[in-house]
């Protein structure tokens, strides 16, 4: 039957491309109140596509943007798979940097350029195309499939947890599959099996009641700027190891299998350095670049503020300064434990003569799925069938709060199937998605439906 399904996909390539174009024309910028109607229209577009191919689908309103729940219905045998994705997109930023209008999808050199093409409209569409092909070619899917497509991912999914908890029974599944991550390179598909967690902090250091003349008052009180530098410098040593007490206590080491697979990846460190425009690659001593990027926890300054930074000179002692710091954590670190340890370390490093406050902006757990599960094997075989090359297993340094939430509430692991290019310009100007990746991704998604049905 899979041959008939793939034949349907091949015969309807132009229709699939037109659907993508129609989807991308909708300016579903979830963060922009002026685009609220457009964002809803994108949700209704998803609803119509799923319902149009015979899948029971429902639009559920939230205090923000709606989400779509769909279900193909019970099937004898086989696991239940939940497809997660989002139809909202990032703001366009400086439109003058775009070579074509962000919401007028344009094809150049086989790539579709438009906001949301890779993140996530093009990628989530692959799974809907696969479902449509199965429904048209076979009359049903080989195993039970559910869909949860939201419209608030780009604004932190503020209403999604409530939806998942309230509809826990409707969303019950054995695996979650999503495509919101990249391939490893142009020719190599990837399955992302782990993401880092996040603890995001802000430190403020206050001294005198107002800015003071550094000549008249310097040397007689603690300068908040000097104090902040001392605090930040205390968080890492000369080997780039974090010095926060207990920071590494719960870090789960990479297994021998994970290290082996990581070493086998065709990773070009020099090309990676050049892509960032960095003078050199630096990090925690004793670990490779990929290990530091994917599997080691980090502490990074995200921004500094305070004092005089205008043109010319103003020799002052600033009254108040601050910085924002993110910590990316890995399995099995606990974000609450790390958060408390950070606060204590910052206050311990503060010199006398200033007031130091630490504010928590956000925090989220890390996530890692087992790479030897039946679902992972089904996914790997499907990507090989779709792209003609065996996928690699990778981690990501970013954070996806939805993954630990799914695991906590639904008890299911997530399979992240990457179909877009790693340099697809997601969130930036000239975002793109390859038409070949659209078709290969849909083919892989169709094979995954056949493969996962055989898992017991």
Secondary structure, DSSP 8 states (H G I E B T S, - for coil): -HHHHHHHHHHTHHHHHHHHHHHHTS--BTT-GGGHHHHHHHHHHHHHHHHHTT-EEEEE--SSS-EEEEE----SSS--EEEEEE--B-----GGG-SS-TTS-EEETTEEESTTIIIIIHHHHHHHHHHHHHHHHHSS-SS-EEEEEES-GGGT-TTHHHHHHHTTTTT--SEEEE--SB-SSSS--EEEEEE-EEEEEEEEEE-SSS-EEHHHHTTSS--HHHHHHHHHHTTB-TTS-B-STTTTTT-----HHHHHHHHHS---HHHHHHHHT-SS---STTS-HHHHHHTS-EEEEEEEEES--SSS---EE-SEEEEEEEEEE-TT--HHHHHHHHHHHHHHH--TTSEEEEEEEEEE--EE--TTSHHHHHHHHHHHHHHSS--EEEEESS--HHHHHHHHHH--EEEEEE-B-TTS-TTSTT-EEEHHHHHHHHHHHHHHHHHHTT--
